[in-house]
């Protein structure tokens, strides 16, 4: 285990990618501040990580970041503990599945905006100011592959993640004269409890998520953060989709994502050997991404400037 006197604060640390990030930071010798609603679960994690990696400090803050004052309360508690946060990980997030106009719950969607956007901005404001004053620090923001393409059936979630990516890139530019770096992690559908909580179980995206290990996503994010990268897309298929998003029209991308977010028909369940429309669209996206990459590479060689 590496040793460091630094501290990482991780929101959404009780499960999924946030939990995997907590384990990675602990393995690399970081003291931890773990934030989530489930205090009992956080205490279990804190005990395990403290004992396994011989950490000096693991602070647990049970807080519901869908509440307007929660971010300020987290900051105040950290200040009260006398902890200097060197790394902020804004992982906490949630979604709501369904047709926006007729099926989804407005109160939950407003809570999603509060959690995914408002609390993230609030925490970033408070801790980034301290980092800039000390001229040292790192921030990892959980965006998503849907940050760069429309996301039917999870329209509010997708829009919040687009905000996170844009916000991250803008702040990175503002901090370029400092030793503070800000990184966005863009995973695709991942094998966590996200789909269950969002009511999106059984969708094609949920099925796709079963093969995506949150530990691998977390490691990709940690590595990019430590290297000071601006962003990282985790997963080969997601990288292909990201490349394709540069050349494919939004109408096509919307249809692609709609198919992925739909539940398969009975016929599709019965004929698993027949490629689904979603699979075909994904393949086309991969091909388009490859063509775009090849075109750029060729153009640079053929027309040097």
C-alpha positions in Angstrom: 0.0 0.0 0.0 1.2 3.5 -0.8 1.3 6.0 2.0 0.0 9.6 1.8 -1.1 12.2 4.2 -3.8 13.3 1.9 -7.6 13.0 2.3 -10.2 12.2 -0.3 -13.9 13.1 0.2 -16.2 10.8 -1.8 -20.0 11.3 -2.1 -22.2 8.3 -2.9 -19.6 6.1 -1.2 -22.0 3.5 0.1 -22.2 1.4 -3.1 -21.4 1.2 -6.8 -18.7 3.3 -8.4 -18.4 5.5 -5.3 -17.7 2.5 -3.1 -15.1 1.1 -5.5 -13.4 4.5 -5.6 -13.3 4.6 -1.8 -11.5 1.2 -1.9 -9.0 2.4 -4.5 -8.2 5.6 -2.6 -7.8 3.6 0.6 -5.4 1.1 -1.1 -3.3 4.1 -2.2 -3.1 5.4 1.4 -5.6 8.2 1.3 -7.5 9.1 4.5 -11.2 9.2 3.7 -14.3 11.3 4.2 -17.3 9.1 3.2 -20.6 10.7 2.4 -24.0 9.0 1.7 -27.5 8.6 3.2 -26.9 5.2 4.6 -24.8 5.8 7.7 -24.9 2.2 8.9 -23.5 1.0 5.6 -20.8 3.8 5.6 -19.7 2.8 9.1 -19.3 -0.8 7.9 -17.2 0.4 5.0 -15.2 2.7 7.2 -14.3 -0.1 9.6 -13.3 -2.5 6.9 -11.1 0.0 5.0 -9.5 1.4 8.2 -8.5 -2.1 9.3 -7.5 -3.4 5.9 -5.3 -0.5 4.9 -4.3 0.8 8.3 -5.7 4.3 7.6 -5.3 7.0 10.2 -8.6 8.7 9.6 -11.9 7.6 8.0 -14.7 10.1 8.7 -18.3 9.1 8.0 -20.9 11.8 7.2 -24.5 10.6 6.8 -26.2 13.2 4.7 -28.9 13.3 2.1 -27.6 15.5 -0.7 -31.1 15.8 -2.2 -31.7 18.3 0.6 -30.9 22.0 -0.1 -28.6 22.6 2.9 -26.8 19.2 2.8 -23.8 20.3 0.9 -23.1 23.2 3.2 -23.6 20.9 6.2 -21.0 18.4 4.8 -18.5 21.2 4.4 -19.2 22.5 7.9 -18.7 19.0 9.4 -15.4 18.6 7.5 -14.2 21.9 8.8 -15.3 20.9 12.3 -13.2 17.7 12.1 -10.2 19.8 11.1 -9.8 17.9 7.8 -8.1 19.3 4.7 -9.7 17.8 1.6 -7.1 17.2 -1.1 -9.4 15.3 -3.5 -13.1 15.8 -4.0 -15.1 13.0 -5.7 -18.6 14.0 -6.7 -20.0 10.6 -7.3 -23.5 10.7 -5.8 -26.3 10.6 -8.4 -29.6 9.1 -9.3 -32.1 8.8 -12.2 -35.8 8.4 -12.9 -37.0 6.1 -15.8 -40.0 6.8 -18.0 -41.6 9.2 -20.4 -41.1 12.7 -19.0 -44.5 14.1 -20.0 -46.7 11.4 -18.6 -44.9 8.8 -16.6 -42.1 10.2 -14.4 -42.5 11.9 -11.0 -41.7 15.6 -10.9 -40.7 15.6 -7.2 -38.2 12.9 -7.9 -36.9 14.7 -10.9 -36.4 17.9 -9.0 -34.5 15.8 -6.3 -32.3 14.4 -9.1 -31.5 18.0 -10.2 -30.7 18.9 -6.6 -28.4 15.9 -6.2 -26.8 15.6 -9.6 -26.4 19.3 -10.2 -27.0 21.7 -7.3 -25.3 19.8 -4.5 -22.4 19.0 -6.9 -22.0 22.6 -7.7 -22.3 23.6 -4.1 -19.7 21.2 -2.9 -17.4 22.1 -5.7 -17.7 25.8 -4.9 -16.8 25.3 -1.3 -13.9 22.9 -1.7 -12.5 24.2 -4.9 -12.1 27.7 -3.3 -9.9 26.1 -0.6 -7.9 24.2 -3.2 -7.2 27.3 -5.3 -6.1 29.2 -2.2 -3.7 26.4 -1.3 -2.8 25.9 -5.0 -3.2 22.1 -4.7 -6.1 19.7 -5.2 -8.0 17.4 -7.5 -11.7 17.0 -8.3 -13.3 14.0 -10.0 -16.9 14.5 -11.3 -19.1 11.6 -12.3 -20.5 12.5 -15.7 -21.7 9.8 -18.1 -21.6 8.7 -21.7 -25.1 10.3 -21.9 -23.3 13.6 -21.2 -22.6 13.7 -24.9 -25.8 12.4 -26.4 -29.6 12.7 -25.7 -31.1 10.1 -23.3 -34.8 9.4 -24.0 -36.7 7.8 -21.0 -34.2 9.3 -18.7 -34.2 12.9 -20.0 -33.6 14.7 -16.8 -30.8 12.4 -15.7 -29.1 12.8 -19.1 -29.4 16.6 -19.0 -27.9 16.7 -15.5 -24.9 14.7 -16.7 -24.5 17.0 -19.7 -24.3 19.8 -17.2 -21.7 18.0 -15.2 -19.4 17.6 -18.2 -19.8 21.2 -19.4 -19.3 22.5 -15.8 -16.2 20.3 -15.4 -14.6 21.4 -18.6 -15.2 25.1 -17.9 -13.8 24.9 -14.4 -10.7 23.1 -15.7 -10.0 26.0 -18.0 -10.5 28.5 -15.2 -8.0 26.6 -13.0 -5.3 26.1 -15.7 -2.9 28.5 -14.1 -3.1 26.6 -10.8 -2.0 23.2 -9.6 -5.7 22.2 -9.2 -7.0 19.7 -11.8 -10.6 18.7 -12.5 -11.5 15.5 -14.3 -14.8 14.1 -15.6 -15.4 10.3 -15.6 -17.8 9.2 -18.4 -18.9 5.6 -17.8 -21.7 3.8 -19.7 -24.3 1.5 -18.2 -22.6 -0.1 -15.2 -23.4 -3.1 -13.0 -24.6 -1.2 -9.9 -28.0 -0.7 -8.3 -28.6 2.5 -10.4 -31.2 0.8 -12.7 -33.1 -0.7 -9.8 -33.4 2.7 -8.0 -34.3 4.4 -11.2 -37.0 1.9 -12.1 -35.2 0.9 -15.3 -34.7 -2.8 -14.7 -35.1 -5.0 -17.7 -34.1 -2.5 -20.3 -31.5 -3.3 -22.9 -29.1 -0.8 -21.2 -29.7 -2.7 -17.9 -28.8 -6.0 -19.6 -25.7 -4.3 -21.1 -24.7 -3.1 -17.7 -24.3 -6.6 -16.3 -20.9 -7.0 -18.1 -19.6 -3.6 -16.9 -17.6 -3.9 -13.7 -17.9 -0.8 -11.4 -14.4 -1.6 -10.1 -12.9 -1.2 -13.6 -14.8 2.1 -14.1 -13.5 3.4 -10.8 -10.0 2.5 -11.6 -10.2 4.2 -15.0 -11.5 7.3 -13.2 -8.8 7.2 -10.5 -6.0 6.7 -13.1 -7.2 9.7 -15.1 -7.6 11.8 -12.0 -4.0 11.1 -10.9 -2.7 11.9 -14.4 -4.6 15.2 -14.4 -6.6 14.3 -17.5 -9.6 16.4 -18.5 -11.9 13.4 -19.0 -12.0 9.7 -19.5 -14.6 7.5 -21.2 -14.6 4.1 -19.5 -15.1 1.0 -21.7 -14.3 0.2 -25.3 -17.9 0.3 -26.5 -18.5 3.6 -24.8 -15.3 5.0 -26.4 -16.7 4.0 -29.8 -20.0 5.6 -29.0 -18.3 8.8 -27.9 -16.3 8.9 -31.2 -19.5 8.3 -33.2 -21.3 11.1 -31.4 -18.9 13.5 -33.1 -20.3 12.6 -36.5 -23.8 11.2 -36.1 -26.8 13.6 -36.0 -28.6 14.0 -32.7 -31.8 12.5 -34.1 -29.9 9.3 -34.8 -28.2 9.3 -31.4 -31.6 9.9 -29.7 -33.0 6.9 -31.5 -30.0 4.8 -30.5 -30.4 5.7 -26.9 -34.1 5.2 -27.0 -33.7 1.7 -28.2 -31.1 1.0 -25.5 -33.4 2.3 -22.8 -36.4 0.3 -24.0 -37.4 -3.1 -22.7 -37.0 -5.9 -25.2 -40.1 -7.4 -26.8 -41.2 -11.0 -26.2 -40.0 -11.9 -29.6 -36.6 -10.5 -28.9 -36.4 -12.4 -25.7 -37.4 -15.6 -27.5 -34.9 -15.1 -30.4 -31.7 -14.1 -28.6 -29.7 -15.2 -31.6 -31.2 -12.5 -33.8 -29.5 -9.1 -33.4 -31.7 -6.5 -31.8 -32.3 -3.1 -33.4 -30.3 -1.6 -30.5 -27.4 -3.9 -31.2 -27.5 -3.0 -34.9 -27.5 0.7 -34.0 -24.6 0.3 -31.6 -22.7 -1.5 -34.3 -23.4 1.3 -36.8 -22.2 3.8 -34.1 -19.0 1.8 -33.7 -18.4 1.8 -37.5 -19.1 5.5 -37.8 -16.7 6.2 -34.9 -14.0 4.1 -36.6 -14.6 5.9 -40.0 -14.4 9.3 -38.2 -11.1 8.3 -36.5 -9.6 7.0 -39.7 -10.7 10.1 -41.6 -9.1 12.4 -39.1 -5.9 10.4 -39.1 -5.7 10.4 -42.9 -6.6 14.1 -43.2 -3.8 15.1 -40.8 -1.3 13.1 -43.0 -2.6 14.2 -46.3 -3.1 17.9 -45.5 -0.3 18.9 -43.0 -0.6 22.4 -41.7 
